[in-house]
Amino acid sequence: MKVPYEVGRAQFKHLARAQIVGMNVGTLKILFHRETKEILGIHCF
């Protein structure tokens, strides 16, 4: 069974909080169901 999903990505260097605390290295990736928007997985590195 295939799950319809989308991927959202954000780099820490573009987030205001990361700039304030000086952490500008890292990426956040979120996988979510295309229709229900339910979070299927998160990868933070």
ABEGO torsion letter per residue (X at the ends): XBBBBBBBBBBAAABAAAAAAGBABEBBBBBBBAAAGBBABBBBX
